Amino acid sequence: MIFSAGLGTRFKPWTDQHPKALALVNGKSLLQRNIEYLQQYGIRDVIVNVHHFADQIIEAVNKNKGWGSNVLISDESDVVLETGGGLLKAKELLTPGERFITCNVDILTDLDINQLIAFHEKHRPLISFGVTNRKTSRYLLLNEKGGLCGWRNVKTGEEKGPVIDWSKDDIKRNLLVEKAYSCVAVFEYDIFRWMPFTGKFSLMDAYLRLAKDHLILGYDHTGDRLVDVGKPESVAIAESLFP
C-alpha cells in the first residue's frame, strides 16, 4: 500500500492545485516512482489511498494503466484518515492472512525490500520497518535488539511510548538509540486483530501503543539512498539521488 492521501501542506504551491503524489522528480511522479520501486521486488498488486485531488490520482493511474501494476484505489475523499486510519480502511482490499508492505508516496529510497522481508522472517515480529541514522526532528527510540520502545521530538523534548516510564526510568531512557523512520514497513495481517484505534489516526501512534505487548522491530539500512520529498526544495535533492 502506498499512502498518497495527504494534503501536502508543506509542498505548496504545487498542492494548491495538485496532489503531492503527482509531483515530478526527473519527469516521473512520486507515485510512479514508488510503484516502479515495488515492481523491482515483484510487488505488482498495489493499493493507493486518495483524498486530496483524488480525481487527479485516479485519472493518472487509469491513463498509465497503473504503470504496469494492478492498482486498487482506497477512496478517502470524504475524510482524510491519516496513515493508520487509511490502512484500516484499506483492509477490505488486502488479502486476508497475507503479510503486506506499506510505504509513503513522498519518500524515495533504495532500501532493499528483499532484505527487509528476510529480516522480518528471521525475527518474526508483528511489524518490521526501515530505520536509518539520518538527522530529523522526530526519532524512534529502539533498544539494543532494535525493538521499538518510544518516540522523541528533539525540538520540543516530548517523549512517549508505553514501554518505559518516561518520568522515572532515566537509565532505561538513556540506553535507547535514536533512529529515523524510513516509512517502509512489513506487517503481519494480524495487525488488524490488535489495531488499537479506529477512525483518524497515525500509524506511529498505533506502533507506540502496540509496542507494549508486541514485538515491533527497526531494520537499520543506513547507507541506502533516502530522501523525504516533503517540501519543494527537496525535489532538487531527490533529482540528484534518483535520476
C-alpha positions in Angstrom: 0.0 0.0 0.0 1.3 3.4 -0.9 0.0 6.2 1.3 -1.0 9.0 -1.1 -3.9 10.8 0.6 -2.1 13.6 2.5 -2.9 17.3 2.0 0.8 18.1 1.2 0.7 21.4 3.1 4.5 21.6 3.2 4.6 21.2 -0.6 2.7 24.4 -1.5 2.2 26.0 -4.0 2.1 22.7 -6.0 -0.5 21.2 -3.7 -2.9 24.2 -4.1 -3.8 22.6 -7.5 -2.4 19.1 -7.4 -1.9 16.1 -5.1 1.7 15.7 -3.9 1.7 12.2 -5.3 1.9 13.6 -8.8 4.8 15.9 -8.2 7.6 15.2 -10.6 11.1 14.1 -9.9 13.1 13.9 -13.2 10.0 13.6 -15.2 8.3 10.9 -13.2 5.7 11.4 -10.5 6.4 10.3 -6.9 3.6 7.8 -7.3 5.0 6.3 -10.4 8.5 6.1 -8.8 7.1 4.2 -5.8 5.1 1.8 -8.0 8.2 1.1 -10.0 10.2 0.7 -6.8 7.9 -2.0 -5.6 8.0 -3.7 -9.0 11.7 -4.3 -8.6 10.8 -6.8 -5.9 8.0 -8.5 -7.7 5.2 -6.5 -6.0 2.6 -5.6 -8.6 -0.6 -5.6 -6.5 -0.8 -2.1 -5.1 -3.3 -0.2 -3.1 -3.2 3.6 -3.3 -5.3 5.7 -0.9 -6.6 9.0 -2.2 -8.1 12.2 -0.7 -6.5 15.5 -1.8 -7.3 16.0 -5.5 -8.3 12.3 -5.6 -9.7 12.5 -9.1 -6.2 13.5 -10.5 -4.6 10.5 -9.0 -7.3 8.2 -10.3 -7.0 9.7 -13.7 -3.2 9.3 -13.8 -3.5 5.7 -12.6 -6.1 4.8 -15.3 -4.3 6.8 -18.1 -1.0 5.0 -17.4 -2.6 1.6 -16.7 -1.1 1.5 -13.3 2.4 1.9 -14.8 2.3 -1.9 -15.2 0.9 -2.8 -11.8 -2.6 -3.8 -10.6 -3.6 -0.6 -8.7 -6.6 -0.6 -6.5 -7.9 2.7 -5.1 -8.9 3.2 -1.5 -11.1 6.3 -1.6 -10.9 8.6 1.3 -12.5 11.6 -0.5 -15.0 12.2 2.3 -12.4 12.5 5.1 -8.7 12.0 5.3 -7.8 9.3 7.8 -4.0 9.6 8.2 -1.8 6.6 7.8 -3.3 4.4 10.5 -6.9 5.1 9.6 -6.1 4.8 5.9 -4.6 1.4 6.4 -7.6 0.2 8.5 -10.0 1.4 5.7 -8.0 -0.4 3.1 -8.2 -3.7 5.0 -11.0 -5.0 2.7 -8.7 -4.6 -0.3 -5.9 -6.7 1.3 -5.7 -10.5 1.1 -6.7 -12.0 4.5 -3.9 -13.8 6.2 -1.2 -12.4 4.0 1.6 -10.1 5.1 1.9 -6.8 3.3 4.1 -3.8 2.8 3.4 -0.1 3.1 5.3 3.0 2.0 4.8 6.7 1.8 4.4 8.3 -1.6 6.7 11.2 -0.7 9.6 9.1 0.4 12.1 7.9 -2.2 14.6 5.2 -1.2 16.5 2.2 -2.5 16.1 0.2 0.7 16.3 -3.5 -0.4 12.8 -4.9 0.4 14.1 -8.5 0.0 16.5 -7.9 2.9 13.8 -6.2 4.9 11.5 -9.2 4.4 14.3 -11.6 5.2 14.9 -9.7 8.5 11.2 -9.9 9.2 11.0 -13.6 8.6 14.1 -14.3 10.8 12.8 -12.4 13.8 9.0 -12.8 13.4 7.8 -9.5 14.8 4.3 -8.1 14.2 5.8 -5.2 12.2 9.3 -4.5 10.8 10.2 -1.1 9.4 13.2 0.6 7.9 15.2 3.0 10.0 18.4 5.0 9.5 20.8 7.3 11.2 19.7 10.3 9.2 19.0 13.6 11.0 15.4 14.5 11.7 13.4 16.3 14.4 11.4 13.2 15.4 13.1 9.9 16.3 12.0 6.4 17.1 13.7 5.0 20.3 14.9 1.5 19.9 16.5 -0.9 22.5 19.7 -2.8 21.9 17.8 -5.5 19.9 16.1 -3.0 17.7 12.8 -3.2 19.4 10.6 -0.2 19.5 10.3 1.4 22.9 9.3 5.0 22.3 9.4 8.2 20.3 11.2 11.5 20.8 10.8 15.0 19.4 14.2 16.6 19.8 12.8 20.1 19.1 10.1 20.1 21.8 11.6 17.5 24.1 8.4 15.4 24.0 8.8 11.7 24.6 6.2 9.0 24.5 5.6 5.3 24.4 4.3 2.7 26.8 7.4 0.6 27.3 9.1 2.6 30.0 8.0 5.3 32.5 9.4 8.5 31.0 9.3 10.3 34.3 11.3 7.7 36.2 13.3 5.4 34.1 16.2 7.7 33.2 18.7 4.8 32.9 16.5 2.9 30.5 15.7 6.0 28.5 19.4 6.9 28.1 20.2 3.4 26.8 17.8 3.8 23.9 19.1 4.6 20.4 17.6 7.3 18.2 16.7 6.2 14.7 14.8 7.9 11.9 11.8 6.2 10.4 12.0 5.3 6.7 8.3 4.8 6.2 8.7 1.4 4.5 7.1 -1.3 6.7 6.3 -5.0 6.6 3.1 -6.0 8.5 1.7 -9.3 9.5 -2.0 -9.4 8.7 -2.6 -9.9 12.5 -2.1 -6.2 12.8 -5.9 -5.9 12.2 -6.6 -8.1 15.2 -4.7 -5.8 17.5 -5.2 -2.4 15.9 -5.8 -0.1 19.0 -7.7 2.7 17.3 -10.4 3.5 14.8 -11.2 6.5 12.7 -8.5 9.0 12.0 -5.1 8.2 13.5 -1.4 7.8 12.6 0.5 4.5 12.3 3.1 5.9 14.6 0.6 6.2 17.4 -0.5 2.6 16.7 3.1 1.4 16.7 3.7 3.0 20.1 0.6 1.6 21.6 1.3 -1.9 20.2 4.9 -2.0 21.3 3.9 -2.7 24.9 2.6 -6.2 24.1 4.0 -7.0 20.6 7.4 -7.1 19.0 8.0 -4.3 16.6 11.4 -4.0 15.1 13.5 -1.4 13.3 15.7 -2.7 10.4 18.7 -0.4 10.0 19.5 0.3 6.4 21.8 3.3 7.0 23.8 4.0 3.8 20.9 3.4 1.4 19.6 6.4 -0.6 16.6 8.0 1.0 15.0 11.4 0.6 11.8 12.9 2.1 10.3 14.9 -0.7 8.2 16.8 1.7 9.0 20.3 0.6 9.5 21.9 -2.9 13.2 22.5 -2.2 13.7 18.7 -1.6 12.9 18.0 -5.2 16.4 19.1 -6.3 17.9 16.7 -3.7 15.7 13.9 -4.9 16.6 14.5 -8.6 20.3 14.3 -7.7 19.8 10.9 -6.0 17.2 9.4 -8.2 17.9 10.0 -12.0 
